[in-house]
Amino acid sequence: MVLIPTRGDATDVDRVLTAAVDGYVLWTTVADDPVLAAVASSGRPAAIQGGPAYPGLVRIGPDDRTAAAAVAAATPLAEATPVIISFPLDRRRTSGILRGHDLPVDLMDPQAVPFPVTGARLAGYRDALTEAGHDWGDVRIAVVERNQRVLGEDAAAALLRTLEGSGPVVVLAMSDELALGAHSAMDRTQRQAGLTGWDGTREATTSGIWSIAASLREQGRACARAALSRDIEGHQVPWSVVAPEFLHPDTTAS
């Protein structure tokens, strides 16, 4: 197995194509990453975890949009003010606080949101929030540069400063790390909040965080099988909503 670090630009192509390998497994990347076209035209079998979908590549991953809507809907959305902590929206990894009306209408369009996982999860949150009666255009979204707990804490604190009153809040975070950071911010400010994350970690569920479990190990196994030219049954991997342990021990729903 050869590990090839990439930057997401044209300088990666020669390094990837000249590697002495029989197939490729790609990690989630941006829609305009030149490595996608290079690998797809190489004639070697290839799979990509998470996306984006690309002709000639087998995409392996959960249905992020449906899963995001499901985990958001598991919280008391109708009785609380929702806020979102999001992965980056652009290649520059611009951070800051936006509103729903600042985002593209078509979040699933790779030209509008080049990170497919980010776009799909935002679309799922929007589906759930709209269903619960919230105005998507007014929803506050903190975009962070990296998946780091300290950034989740800072983002949650910044979001709280934009909210009036002391009513309940639901924080929809795109990872357990970001959600755990938000949990620390909520504890520090003594705010009542529902929290969601992603990854189904024990630390998150024991901290009162709803999460999505979709085994990265199984996704890696499926990608490897595809890169070894073996048949696989379907390209979407199973996922489940994991409830906080103090609410429903051993309970999942998908």
Sequence and secondary structure as in RCSB ss.txt:
>XXXX:A:sequence
MVLIPTRGDATDVDRVLTAAVDGYVLWTTVADDPVLAAVASSGRPAAIQGGPAYPGLVRIGPDDRTAAAAVAAAT
PLAEATPVIISFPLDRRRTSGILRGHDLPVDLMDPQAVPFPVTGARLAGYRDALTEAGHDWGDVRIAVVERNQRV
LGEDAAAALLRTLEGSGPVVVLAMSDELALGAHSAMDRTQRQAGLTGWDGTREATTSGIWSIAASLREQGRACAR
AALSRDIEGHQVPWSVVAPEFLHPDTTAS
>XXXX:A:secstr
       SSTTHHHHHHTS  S EEE S  TT HHHHHHHTSSS EEEES    TTSEEEB  HHHHHHHHHHTS
 GGGSEEEEEE  SSTT   EEEEGGGS S TT TTT S HHHHHHHHHHHHHHHHTT  GGG EEEE SSS HH
HHHHHHHHHHHH  SS  EEEEESSHHHHHHHHHHHHHHT  EEEE SS  HHHHHTTEEEEE  HHHHHHHHHH
HHTT   S SB   EEE  TTTSTT EE 
